[in-house]
Amino acid sequence: MVDCLFCQIVQRKIPATVVFENEHVLAFRDMHPQAPVHVLVIPKPHVSSVSEMTPEKMGLWEKIYQAAQQIAKQEQIDGSGFRLVVNNGPNAGQAVAHLHLHVLGGRRLTWPPG
Amino acid sequence: MVDCLFCQIVQRKIPATVVFENEHVLAFRDMHPQAPVHVLVIPKPHVSSVSEMTPEKMGLWEKIYQAAQQIAKQEQIDGSGFRLVVNNGPNAGQAVAHLHLHVLGGRRLTWPPG
């Protein structure tokens, strides 16, 4: 998508601090971190939201979560714990219309989750 | 797992308000709801946490998210928006050691997510 911020990060047209990459996904640090570790994992193909995941793209979830597990190890939060969050649509405050999984750790996270 | 609360819900030994079920996953209302809609989606096989997802079980993520999309439609929060949350380990406050995806909607969710 030409106007998509995250597609432009995938294409390296906009800079980001990349922490993980493979052929399916890219992960980079959130520009407005809400915890000592705050990384976004996105699928490289453009998918706007959870609701727009079609059956043929559902396999991307496995790739996204494999990356999240790897990132938790890299960032050394797999022992202390972490929260994974996906916002979908207006009530959740989804800020960029390209699917992304937030990985938050390095501090105690409270309940409710927003 | 004999002593797992959620395995016992899967086996119908402990009651829950089930909203969705297929051969792979079960979904039921959270006993301590944090939003007008608050449903938990769990895989039927016992997996204790994100960190314990093995390569051969990773396909469960697709099943969990397919269910979440279906539940968002059933609960009529797919238009207004919803937040999906997975807690892993102590810092996230994971309360039951059986993997579960929280589906929260029906109100504006704030940021940060806990």
gemmi code that builds the backbone of each chain (N, CA, C; Angstrom):
import gemmi

chains = {
    "A": [
        ("MET", (0.855, -1.193, 0.000), (0.000, 0.000, 0.000), (0.886, 1.237, 0.000)),
        ("VAL", (0.721, 2.094, -0.982), (1.599, 3.250, -1.182), (1.631, 4.170, 0.045)),
        ("ASP", (0.462, 4.432, 0.620), (0.383, 5.404, 1.706), (0.512, 4.794, 3.100)),
        ("CYS", (0.802, 3.513, 3.179), (0.841, 2.858, 4.492), (2.210, 3.058, 5.141)),
        ("LEU", (2.192, 3.636, 6.346), (3.426, 3.896, 7.098), (4.245, 2.618, 7.285)),
        ("PHE", (3.574, 1.534, 7.678), (4.322, 0.307, 7.980), (4.834, -0.372, 6.708)),
        ("CYS", (4.082, -0.275, 5.606), (4.607, -0.796, 4.335), (5.881, -0.047, 3.955)),
        ("GLN", (5.917, 1.245, 4.238), (7.109, 2.034, 3.919), (8.288, 1.680, 4.828)),
        ("ILE", (7.993, 1.249, 6.050), (9.067, 0.746, 6.929), (9.599, -0.581, 6.380)),
        ("VAL", (8.677, -1.453, 5.937), (9.102, -2.733, 5.327), (10.028, -2.467, 4.143)),
        ("GLN", (9.675, -1.461, 3.336), (10.472, -1.113, 2.150), (11.687, -0.256, 2.476)),
        ("ARG", (11.905, 0.039, 3.732), (13.029, 0.852, 4.207), (12.994, 2.275, 3.645)),
        ("LYS", (11.781, 2.756, 3.351), (11.645, 4.148, 2.916), (11.517, 5.074, 4.116)),
        ("ILE", (11.106, 4.505, 5.244), (11.015, 5.245, 6.508), (11.860, 4.467, 7.517)),
        ("PRO", (12.699, 5.158, 8.301), (13.585, 4.430, 9.216), (12.852, 3.860, 10.434)),
        ("ALA", (13.367, 2.782, 10.947), (12.853, 2.182, 12.182), (13.981, 1.357, 12.780)),
        ("THR", (13.902, 1.120, 14.090), (14.911, 0.297, 14.751), (14.454, -1.154, 14.693)),
        ("VAL", (14.943, -1.842, 13.667), (14.518, -3.225, 13.423), (15.219, -4.164, 14.400)),
        ("VAL", (14.444, -5.059, 15.026), (15.037, -6.019, 15.973), (14.942, -7.456, 15.476)),
        ("PHE", (14.096, -7.690, 14.458), (13.936, -9.052, 13.925), (13.342, -8.947, 12.531)),
        ("GLU", (13.792, -9.848, 11.660), (13.220, -9.868, 10.311), (13.392, -11.248, 9.711)),
        ("ASN", (12.375, -11.718, 9.005), (12.533, -12.884, 8.131), (11.657, -12.631, 6.897)),
        ("GLU", (11.424, -13.637, 6.076), (10.702, -13.377, 4.824), (9.228, -13.025, 5.041)),
        ("HIS", (8.690, -13.387, 6.193), (7.262, -13.187, 6.444), (6.931, -11.941, 7.265)),
        ("VAL", (7.801, -11.610, 8.221), (7.487, -10.543, 9.182), (8.669, -9.608, 9.404)),
        ("LEU", (8.344, -8.421, 9.939), (9.364, -7.459, 10.357), (8.987, -7.016, 11.777)),
        ("ALA", (9.993, -6.790, 12.624), (9.724, -6.308, 13.985), (10.649, -5.136, 14.285)),
        ("PHE", (10.083, -4.109, 14.898), (10.857, -2.892, 15.190), (10.314, -2.244, 16.460)),
        ("ARG", (11.116, -1.357, 17.044), (10.719, -0.725, 18.308), (9.622, 0.323, 18.066)),
        ("ASP", (8.639, 0.333, 18.982), (7.558, 1.325, 18.917), (8.163, 2.724, 19.125)),
        ("MET", (7.705, 3.683, 18.336), (8.236, 5.050, 18.456), (7.778, 5.734, 19.749)),
        ("HIS", (6.709, 5.239, 20.345), (6.198, 5.794, 21.604), (6.077, 4.658, 22.619)),
        ("PRO", (7.230, 4.181, 23.113), (7.211, 2.972, 23.946), (6.435, 3.155, 25.247)),
        ("GLN", (5.677, 2.134, 25.600), (4.840, 2.148, 26.803), (5.404, 1.240, 27.890)),
        ("ALA", (6.583, 0.697, 27.637), (7.256, -0.199, 28.580), (8.728, -0.236, 28.180)),
        ("PRO", (9.616, -0.687, 29.089), (11.043, -0.743, 28.746), (11.307, -1.520, 27.454)),
        ("VAL", (10.555, -2.589, 27.227), (10.587, -3.281, 25.932), (9.219, -3.098, 25.281)),
        ("HIS", (9.210, -2.520, 24.086), (7.955, -2.332, 23.352), (8.268, -2.448, 21.857)),
        ("VAL", (7.984, -3.612, 21.328), (8.309, -3.937, 19.933), (7.012, -4.227, 19.184)),
        ("LEU", (6.953, -3.839, 17.923), (5.815, -4.172, 17.058), (6.236, -5.244, 16.067)),
        ("VAL", (5.421, -6.264, 15.926), (5.659, -7.314, 14.923), (4.584, -7.161, 13.852)),
        ("ILE", (4.999, -7.018, 12.602), (4.022, -6.856, 11.515), (4.276, -7.889, 10.420)),
        ("PRO", (3.194, -8.313, 9.737), (3.382, -9.147, 8.555), (3.882, -8.251, 7.417)),
        ("LYS", (4.770, -8.764, 6.580), (5.242, -7.941, 5.455), (4.132, -7.659, 4.433)),
        ("PRO", (3.293, -8.644, 4.093), (2.178, -8.297, 3.200), (1.223, -7.350, 3.908)),
        ("HIS", (0.624, -6.421, 3.181), (-0.301, -5.484, 3.812), (-1.619, -6.175, 4.178)),
        ("VAL", (-1.925, -6.169, 5.468), (-3.220, -6.615, 5.987), (-3.628, -5.496, 6.926)),
        ("SER", (-4.809, -4.904, 6.734), (-5.105, -3.695, 7.495), (-5.453, -3.970, 8.960)),
        ("SER", (-6.111, -5.096, 9.233), (-6.530, -5.359, 10.614), (-6.884, -6.825, 10.795)),
        ("VAL", (-7.129, -7.197, 12.059), (-7.566, -8.561, 12.373), (-8.787, -8.926, 11.525)),
        ("SER", (-9.722, -7.987, 11.432), (-10.971, -8.266, 10.718), (-10.749, -8.515, 9.232)),
        ("GLU", (-9.623, -8.018, 8.703), (-9.351, -8.168, 7.269), (-8.501, -9.393, 6.959)),
        ("MET", (-8.185, -10.196, 7.956), (-7.421, -11.430, 7.719), (-8.307, -12.412, 6.952)),
        ("THR", (-7.918, -12.761, 5.752), (-8.671, -13.715, 4.936), (-8.146, -15.126, 5.226)),
        ("PRO", (-8.929, -16.159, 4.908), (-8.479, -17.532, 5.195), (-7.086, -17.837, 4.643)),
        ("GLU", (-6.781, -17.343, 3.446), (-5.467, -17.668, 2.863), (-4.314, -16.929, 3.541)),
        ("LYS", (-4.630, -15.898, 4.319), (-3.563, -15.176, 5.033), (-3.441, -15.602, 6.498)),
        ("MET", (-4.340, -16.442, 6.976), (-4.362, -16.780, 8.405), (-3.066, -17.428, 8.888)),
        ("GLY", (-2.334, -18.059, 7.976), (-1.057, -18.673, 8.352), (-0.033, -17.658, 8.839)),
        ("LEU", (-0.282, -16.380, 8.559), (0.631, -15.338, 9.038), (0.667, -15.257, 10.563)),
        ("TRP", (-0.444, -15.634, 11.222), (-0.447, -15.571, 12.687), (0.677, -16.416, 13.277)),
        ("GLU", (0.858, -17.606, 12.710), (1.923, -18.488, 13.185), (3.286, -17.802, 13.048)),
        ("LYS", (3.484, -17.120, 11.931), (4.762, -16.436, 11.686), (4.955, -15.274, 12.665)),
        ("ILE", (3.862, -14.558, 12.917), (3.912, -13.416, 13.838), (4.258, -13.883, 15.257)),
        ("TYR", (3.625, -14.954, 15.714), (3.868, -15.454, 17.068), (5.218, -16.154, 17.205)),
        ("GLN", (5.697, -16.806, 16.132), (7.052, -17.369, 16.172), (8.053, -16.241, 16.402)),
        ("ALA", (7.839, -15.135, 15.684), (8.723, -13.978, 15.832), (8.626, -13.412, 17.248)),
        ("ALA", (7.418, -13.321, 17.788), (7.232, -12.778, 19.140), (7.983, -13.618, 20.174)),
        ("GLN", (7.930, -14.922, 20.042), (8.660, -15.800, 20.966), (10.163, -15.538, 20.874)),
        ("GLN", (10.644, -15.411, 19.642), (12.073, -15.166, 19.412), (12.495, -13.811, 20.004)),
        ("ILE", (11.653, -12.805, 19.803), (11.954, -11.458, 20.296), (11.969, -11.438, 21.830)),
        ("ALA", (11.025, -12.137, 22.454), (10.998, -12.210, 23.921), (12.312, -12.779, 24.454)),
        ("LYS", (12.851, -13.759, 23.759), (14.154, -14.325, 24.167), (15.273, -13.304, 23.968)),
        ("GLN", (15.321, -12.721, 22.774), (16.360, -11.723, 22.457), (16.378, -10.589, 23.467)),
        ("GLU", (15.157, -10.131, 23.830), (15.030, -8.973, 24.717), (15.095, -9.371, 26.188)),
        ("GLN", (15.240, -10.679, 26.412), (15.380, -11.234, 27.770), (14.187, -10.919, 28.668)),
        ("ILE", (12.996, -11.020, 28.086), (11.766, -10.852, 28.876), (10.943, -12.146, 28.900)),
        ("ASP", (11.489, -13.229, 28.348), (10.729, -14.483, 28.324), (10.590, -15.077, 29.719)),
        ("GLY", (11.536, -14.797, 30.613), (11.430, -15.296, 31.981), (10.553, -14.417, 32.852)),
        ("SER", (10.731, -13.099, 32.764), (9.979, -12.168, 33.617), (8.538, -11.999, 33.154)),
        ("GLY", (8.287, -12.210, 31.867), (6.923, -12.144, 31.357), (6.702, -10.970, 30.427)),
        ("PHE", (5.674, -11.090, 29.599), (5.358, -10.043, 28.624), (3.879, -10.143, 28.226)),
        ("ARG", (3.371, -9.035, 27.677), (1.979, -8.970, 27.210), (1.984, -8.748, 25.699)),
        ("LEU", (1.101, -9.441, 25.005), (0.943, -9.306, 23.559), (-0.424, -8.699, 23.291)),
        ("VAL", (-0.465, -7.633, 22.494), (-1.704, -6.880, 22.292), (-1.902, -6.591, 20.804)),
        ("VAL", (-3.119, -6.823, 20.320), (-3.485, -6.408, 18.961), (-4.724, -5.532, 19.064)),
        ("ASN", (-4.635, -4.312, 18.559), (-5.777, -3.398, 18.525), (-6.469, -3.512, 17.176)),
        ("ASN", (-7.786, -3.516, 17.216), (-8.551, -3.636, 15.989), (-9.669, -2.603, 15.995)),
        ("GLY", (-9.545, -1.579, 15.158), (-10.629, -0.629, 15.005), (-10.664, 0.461, 16.044)),
        ("PRO", (-11.693, 1.330, 15.965), (-11.731, 2.571, 16.745), (-11.744, 2.390, 18.267)),
        ("ASN", (-12.552, 1.488, 18.814), (-12.620, 1.361, 20.278), (-11.300, 0.914, 20.892)),
        ("ALA", (-10.470, 0.262, 20.101), (-9.175, -0.195, 20.608), (-8.084, 0.827, 20.354)),
        ("GLY", (-8.407, 1.883, 19.591), (-7.411, 2.906, 19.295), (-6.347, 2.430, 18.312)),
        ("GLN", (-6.730, 1.577, 17.366), (-5.749, 1.122, 16.356), (-5.215, 2.339, 15.603)),
        ("ALA", (-3.881, 2.566, 15.687), (-3.300, 3.820, 15.221), (-2.812, 3.755, 13.771)),
        ("VAL", (-2.411, 2.581, 13.319), (-1.929, 2.414, 11.941), (-2.694, 1.251, 11.322)),
        ("ALA", (-3.237, 1.480, 10.110), (-4.083, 0.468, 9.472), (-3.240, -0.586, 8.738)),
        ("HIS", (-2.277, -1.138, 9.467), (-1.494, -2.297, 9.011), (-1.352, -3.154, 10.263)),
        ("LEU", (-1.867, -4.350, 10.196), (-1.895, -5.251, 11.356), (-0.567, -5.257, 12.105)),
        ("HIS", (-0.608, -5.124, 13.449), (0.619, -5.196, 14.240), (0.349, -5.770, 15.620)),
        ("LEU", (1.288, -6.583, 16.070), (1.230, -7.170, 17.407), (2.211, -6.410, 18.295)),
        ("HIS", (1.698, -5.832, 19.397), (2.562, -5.170, 20.370), (3.149, -6.218, 21.317)),
        ("VAL", (4.450, -6.173, 21.543), (5.118, -7.015, 22.535), (5.624, -6.075, 23.619)),
        ("LEU", (5.057, -6.183, 24.833), (5.410, -5.274, 25.936), (5.981, -6.053, 27.107)),
        ("GLY", (7.124, -5.586, 27.622), (7.714, -6.250, 28.782), (8.706, -5.356, 29.478)),
        ("GLY", (9.331, -5.913, 30.521), (10.345, -5.162, 31.257), (9.785, -4.371, 32.416)),
        ("ARG", (8.479, -4.453, 32.613), (7.848, -3.850, 33.800), (6.594, -4.651, 34.121)),
        ("ARG", (6.063, -4.446, 35.302), (4.807, -5.075, 35.702), (3.671, -4.406, 34.929)),
        ("LEU", (2.865, -5.188, 34.236), (1.733, -4.656, 33.467), (0.466, -4.820, 34.298)),
        ("THR", (-0.355, -3.781, 34.324), (-1.528, -3.787, 35.201), (-2.763, -4.341, 34.479)),
        ("TRP", (-3.851, -4.492, 35.255), (-5.105, -5.028, 34.738), (-6.225, -4.115, 35.136)),
        ("PRO", (-7.159, -3.710, 34.340), (-7.372, -4.190, 32.973), (-6.339, -3.666, 31.970)),
        ("PRO", (-6.287, -4.296, 30.813), (-5.316, -3.907, 29.792), (-5.837, -2.717, 28.978)),
        ("GLY", (-6.042, -1.599, 29.672), (-6.545, -0.393, 28.989), (-8.029, -0.220, 29.185)),
    ],
    "B": [
        ("MET", (-4.381, -31.735, 31.310), (-3.761, -31.573, 32.636), (-4.846, -31.686, 33.708)),
        ("VAL", (-4.654, -32.578, 34.621), (-5.664, -32.886, 35.632), (-6.052, -31.651, 36.451)),
        ("ASP", (-5.062, -30.887, 36.852), (-5.337, -29.777, 37.756), (-5.582, -28.445, 37.052)),
        ("CYS", (-5.661, -28.440, 35.741), (-5.796, -27.179, 35.008), (-7.265, -26.752, 34.938)),
        ("LEU", (-7.535, -25.544, 35.430), (-8.896, -25.006, 35.440), (-9.513, -25.010, 34.041)),
        ("PHE", (-8.738, -24.555, 33.051), (-9.306, -24.430, 31.703), (-9.478, -25.797, 31.027)),
        ("CYS", (-8.585, -26.749, 31.324), (-8.800, -28.116, 30.806), (-10.106, -28.683, 31.367)),
        ("GLN", (-10.401, -28.349, 32.610), (-11.641, -28.839, 33.228), (-12.873, -28.155, 32.624)),
        ("ILE", (-12.718, -26.918, 32.165), (-13.819, -26.254, 31.456), (-14.022, -26.930, 30.098)),
        ("VAL", (-12.920, -27.256, 29.411), (-13.011, -27.969, 28.123), (-13.768, -29.281, 28.318)),
        ("GLN", (-13.478, -29.973, 29.417), (-14.113, -31.270, 29.704), (-15.493, -31.126, 30.339)),
        ("ARG", (-15.943, -29.902, 30.509), (-17.252, -29.600, 31.097), (-17.384, -30.099, 32.541)),
        ("LYS", (-16.229, -30.158, 33.227), (-16.267, -30.516, 34.649), (-16.497, -29.280, 35.509)),
        ("ILE", (-16.162, -28.114, 34.932), (-16.402, -26.828, 35.597), (-17.253, -26.008, 34.633)),
        ("PRO", (-18.304, -25.349, 35.128), (-19.190, -24.622, 34.216), (-18.582, -23.322, 33.699)),
        ("ALA", (-18.974, -22.946, 32.509), (-18.578, -21.665, 31.922), (-19.640, -21.296, 30.892)),
        ("THR", (-19.726, -20.004, 30.580), (-20.677, -19.552, 29.573), (-19.983, -19.594, 28.214)),
        ("VAL", (-20.164, -20.702, 27.524), (-19.482, -20.924, 26.246), (-20.176, -20.120, 25.150)),
        ("VAL", (-19.368, -19.413, 24.353), (-19.935, -18.616, 23.264), (-19.525, -19.137, 21.890)),
        ("PHE", (-18.505, -20.002, 21.859), (-18.017, -20.539, 20.579), (-17.239, -21.820, 20.868)),
        ("GLU", (-17.391, -22.799, 19.959), (-16.618, -24.034, 20.119), (-16.450, -24.699, 18.770)),
        ("ASN", (-15.271, -25.253, 18.515), (-15.082, -26.176, 17.396), (-14.083, -27.241, 17.864)),
        ("GLU", (-13.551, -28.035, 16.954), (-12.694, -29.136, 17.402), (-11.357, -28.659, 17.979)),
        ("HIS", (-10.954, -27.449, 17.648), (-9.639, -26.958, 18.052), (-9.664, -26.041, 19.274)),
        ("VAL", (-10.719, -25.230, 19.398), (-10.744, -24.196, 20.431), (-12.090, -24.140, 21.156)),
        ("LEU", (-12.060, -23.512, 22.339), (-13.281, -23.237, 23.099), (-13.210, -21.765, 23.517)),
        ("ALA", (-14.362, -21.085, 23.517), (-14.394, -19.687, 23.949), (-15.545, -19.499, 24.934)),
        ("PHE", (-15.263, -18.760, 26.002), (-16.261, -18.563, 27.060), (-16.056, -17.202, 27.702)),
        ("ARG", (-17.080, -16.717, 28.393), (-17.001, -15.384, 29.000), (-16.076, -15.399, 30.213)),
        ("ASP", (-15.255, -14.331, 30.346), (-14.376, -14.180, 31.497), (-15.228, -14.026, 32.766)),
        ("MET", (-14.808, -14.677, 33.828), (-15.579, -14.603, 35.079), (-15.461, -13.231, 35.740)),
        ("HIS", (-14.424, -12.470, 35.398), (-14.222, -11.124, 35.948), (-14.087, -10.144, 34.787)),
        ("PRO", (-15.205, -9.881, 34.093), (-15.118, -9.103, 32.849), (-14.597, -7.684, 33.071)),
        ("GLN", (-13.743, -7.240, 32.159), (-13.130, -5.916, 32.226), (-13.701, -4.982, 31.165)),
        ("ALA", (-14.711, -5.444, 30.464), (-15.358, -4.658, 29.406), (-16.722, -5.305, 29.158)),
        ("PRO", (-17.657, -4.582, 28.512), (-18.985, -5.164, 28.255), (-18.910, -6.511, 27.532)),
        ("VAL", (-17.951, -6.646, 26.617), (-17.664, -7.952, 26.013), (-16.269, -8.365, 26.461)),
        ("HIS", (-16.163, -9.502, 27.106), (-14.846, -10.012, 27.538), (-14.896, -11.539, 27.477)),
        ("VAL", (-14.332, -12.051, 26.395), (-14.372, -13.494, 26.111), (-12.946, -14.023, 26.089)),
        ("LEU", (-12.748, -15.246, 26.561), (-11.450, -15.920, 26.474), (-11.520, -17.012, 25.414)),
        ("VAL", (-10.527, -17.042, 24.544), (-10.424, -18.111, 23.541), (-9.237, -18.979, 23.930)),
        ("ILE", (-9.476, -20.269, 24.092), (-8.384, -21.177, 24.481), (-8.271, -22.327, 23.488)),
        ("PRO", (-7.030, -22.833, 23.290), (-6.890, -24.062, 22.515), (-7.340, -25.238, 23.385)),
        ("LYS", (-7.988, -26.229, 22.799), (-8.400, -27.389, 23.609), (-7.211, -28.196, 24.129)),
        ("PRO", (-6.171, -28.419, 23.314), (-4.999, -29.101, 23.895), (-4.345, -28.206, 24.934)),
        ("HIS", (-3.799, -28.791, 25.986), (-3.155, -27.978, 27.013), (-1.824, -27.429, 26.521)),
        ("VAL", (-1.728, -26.106, 26.483), (-0.469, -25.390, 26.233), (-0.419, -24.360, 27.346)),
        ("SER", (0.661, -24.327, 28.116), (0.622, -23.481, 29.312), (0.768, -21.992, 29.004)),
        ("SER", (1.555, -21.644, 27.973), (1.786, -20.224, 27.697), (2.342, -20.031, 26.293)),
        ("VAL", (2.451, -18.775, 25.884), (3.061, -18.438, 24.592), (4.439, -19.077, 24.480)),
        ("SER", (5.201, -18.978, 25.557), (6.579, -19.489, 25.531), (6.644, -20.999, 25.345)),
        ("GLU", (5.554, -21.685, 25.690), (5.540, -23.143, 25.595), (4.965, -23.645, 24.277)),
        ("MET", (4.629, -22.740, 23.371), (4.134, -23.157, 22.050), (5.280, -23.797, 21.278)),
        ("THR", (5.150, -25.055, 20.956), (6.176, -25.767, 20.187), (5.862, -25.626, 18.696)),
        ("PRO", (6.858, -25.839, 17.824), (6.606, -25.687, 16.380), (5.389, -26.479, 15.887)),
        ("GLU", (5.210, -27.683, 16.405), (4.086, -28.498, 15.909), (2.719, -28.005, 16.406)),
        ("LYS", (2.730, -27.139, 17.421), (1.457, -26.592, 17.925), (1.163, -25.188, 17.390)),
        ("MET", (2.111, -24.585, 16.682), (1.963, -23.185, 16.259), (0.736, -22.952, 15.376)),
        ("GLY", (0.279, -23.996, 14.693), (-0.918, -23.872, 13.859), (-2.160, -23.521, 14.670)),
        ("LEU", (-2.092, -23.713, 15.983), (-3.239, -23.359, 16.842), (-3.533, -21.864, 16.814)),
        ("TRP", (-2.502, -21.034, 16.574), (-2.740, -19.589, 16.537), (-3.773, -19.225, 15.477)),
        ("GLU", (-3.667, -19.849, 14.322), (-4.632, -19.600, 13.246), (-6.050, -19.956, 13.714)),
        ("LYS", (-6.168, -21.062, 14.419), (-7.489, -21.498, 14.901), (-8.024, -20.526, 15.952)),
        ("ILE", (-7.131, -20.054, 16.826), (-7.529, -19.120, 17.888), (-8.014, -17.799, 17.275)),
        ("TYR", (-7.287, -17.288, 16.283), (-7.657, -16.009, 15.663), (-8.879, -16.124, 14.754)),
        ("GLN", (-9.047, -17.285, 14.108), (-10.278, -17.500, 13.339), (-11.479, -17.407, 14.278)),
        ("ALA", (-11.343, -18.026, 15.451), (-12.426, -17.989, 16.438), (-12.662, -16.556, 16.913)),
        ("ALA", (-11.582, -15.812, 17.155), (-11.721, -14.430, 17.642), (-12.477, -13.570, 16.627)),
        ("GLN", (-12.167, -13.747, 15.347), (-12.885, -12.989, 14.312), (-14.367, -13.335, 14.332)),
        ("GLN", (-14.664, -14.616, 14.474), (-16.056, -15.078, 14.498), (-16.790, -14.517, 15.722)),
        ("ILE", (-16.109, -14.523, 16.863), (-16.710, -14.044, 18.116), (-16.972, -12.538, 18.029)),
        ("ALA", (-16.043, -11.794, 17.441), (-16.236, -10.347, 17.281), (-17.502, -10.063, 16.469)),
        ("LYS", (-17.755, -10.880, 15.461), (-18.991, -10.715, 14.674), (-20.220, -11.068, 15.506)),
        ("GLN", (-20.172, -12.214, 16.159), (-21.302, -12.664, 16.996), (-21.669, -11.642, 18.062)),
        ("GLU", (-20.616, -11.052, 18.661), (-20.827, -10.118, 19.773), (-21.064, -8.692, 19.276)),
        ("GLN", (-21.020, -8.545, 17.951), (-21.283, -7.258, 17.300), (-20.318, -6.150, 17.741)),
        ("ILE", (-19.044, -6.532, 17.865), (-18.001, -5.545, 18.178), (-16.996, -5.430, 17.034)),
        ("ASP", (-17.258, -6.100, 15.908), (-16.296, -6.050, 14.798), (-16.282, -4.662, 14.146)),
        ("GLY", (-17.385, -3.945, 14.215), (-17.412, -2.600, 13.645), (-16.844, -1.560, 14.604)),
        ("SER", (-17.233, -1.622, 15.879), (-16.798, -0.617, 16.867), (-15.344, -0.831, 17.293)),
        ("GLY", (-14.869, -2.051, 17.200), (-13.471, -2.328, 17.518), (-13.308, -3.163, 18.775)),
        ("PHE", (-12.141, -3.800, 18.877), (-11.866, -4.677, 20.021), (-10.361, -4.827, 20.187)),
        ("ARG", (-9.959, -5.227, 21.391), (-8.544, -5.454, 21.710), (-8.339, -6.932, 22.034)),
        ("LEU", (-7.254, -7.492, 21.518), (-6.893, -8.889, 21.772), (-5.623, -8.896, 22.614)),
        ("VAL", (-5.635, -9.633, 23.714), (-4.525, -9.606, 24.671), (-4.147, -11.022, 25.082)),
        ("VAL", (-2.839, -11.299, 25.077), (-2.331, -12.557, 25.633), (-1.290, -12.210, 26.686)),
        ("ASN", (-1.501, -12.683, 27.915), (-0.541, -12.487, 28.995), (0.365, -13.707, 29.089)),
        ("ASN", (1.644, -13.450, 29.279), (2.607, -14.529, 29.368), (3.522, -14.294, 30.571)),
        ("GLY", (3.355, -15.108, 31.601), (4.280, -15.039, 32.733), (3.944, -13.965, 33.748)),
        ("PRO", (4.807, -13.842, 34.774), (4.508, -13.014, 35.957), (4.308, -11.525, 35.672)),
        ("ASN", (5.170, -10.878, 34.907), (5.035, -9.435, 34.683), (3.725, -9.069, 33.982)),
        ("ALA", (3.151, -10.009, 33.261), (1.891, -9.748, 32.563), (0.691, -10.133, 33.412)),
        ("GLY", (0.954, -10.796, 34.531), (-0.142, -11.218, 35.399), (-0.946, -12.382, 34.826)),
        ("GLN", (-0.270, -13.293, 34.126), (-1.003, -14.460, 33.592), (-1.609, -15.241, 34.747)),
        ("ALA", (-2.945, -15.373, 34.746), (-3.647, -15.887, 35.925), (-3.876, -17.393, 35.870)),
        ("VAL", (-3.982, -17.958, 34.688), (-4.207, -19.410, 34.534), (-3.167, -19.926, 33.550)),
        ("ALA", (-2.494, -21.023, 33.940), (-1.396, -21.545, 33.112), (-1.918, -22.447, 31.992)),
        ("HIS", (-2.875, -21.907, 31.245), (-3.364, -22.544, 30.007), (-3.558, -21.364, 29.067)),
        ("LEU", (-2.839, -21.383, 27.963), (-2.846, -20.269, 27.010), (-4.266, -19.758, 26.744)),
        ("HIS", (-4.466, -18.424, 26.796), (-5.779, -17.864, 26.481), (-5.635, -16.480, 25.871)),
        ("LEU", (-6.483, -16.220, 24.891), (-6.539, -14.912, 24.227), (-7.758, -14.175, 24.757)),
        ("HIS", (-7.537, -12.981, 25.345), (-8.651, -12.146, 25.799), (-9.198, -11.354, 24.605)),
        ("VAL", (-10.507, -11.353, 24.439), (-11.177, -10.520, 23.434), (-11.999, -9.500, 24.214)),
        ("LEU", (-11.610, -8.218, 24.109), (-12.291, -7.164, 24.875), (-12.899, -6.129, 23.949)),
        ("GLY", (-14.161, -5.784, 24.193), (-14.807, -4.758, 23.378), (-16.057, -4.217, 24.038)),
        ("GLY", (-16.731, -3.330, 23.339), (-17.967, -2.747, 23.864), (-17.742, -1.478, 24.650)),
        ("ARG", (-16.486, -1.061, 24.784), (-16.172, 0.238, 25.393), (-14.868, 0.733, 24.774)),
        ("ARG", (-14.575, 2.010, 24.979), (-13.311, 2.577, 24.539), (-12.190, 2.024, 25.421)),
        ("LEU", (-11.169, 1.444, 24.831), (-10.033, 0.908, 25.578), (-8.899, 1.933, 25.564)),
        ("THR", (-8.294, 2.148, 26.727), (-7.278, 3.199, 26.860), (-5.875, 2.687, 26.539)),
        ("TRP", (-4.919, 3.602, 26.517), (-3.520, 3.293, 26.231), (-2.654, 3.928, 27.278)),
        ("PRO", (-1.670, 3.307, 27.872), (-1.153, 1.986, 27.536), (-2.100, 0.844, 27.946)),
        ("PRO", (-1.865, -0.319, 27.401), (-2.707, -1.487, 27.692), (-2.276, -2.155, 29.000)),
        ("GLY", (-2.374, -1.400, 30.089), (-1.985, -1.916, 31.407), (-0.600, -1.450, 31.802)),
    ],
}
model = gemmi.Model(1)
for chain_id, residues in chains.items():
    chain = gemmi.Chain(chain_id)
    for i, (resn, *xyz) in enumerate(residues, 1):
        res = gemmi.Residue()
        res.name, res.seqid = resn, gemmi.SeqId(i, " ")
        for name, pos in zip(("N", "CA", "C"), xyz):
            atom = gemmi.Atom()
            atom.name, atom.element = name, gemmi.Element(name[0])
            atom.pos, atom.b_iso = gemmi.Position(*pos), 0.0
            res.add_atom(atom)
        chain.add_residue(res)
    model.add_chain(chain)
structure = gemmi.Structure()
structure.add_model(model)
structure.setup_entities()
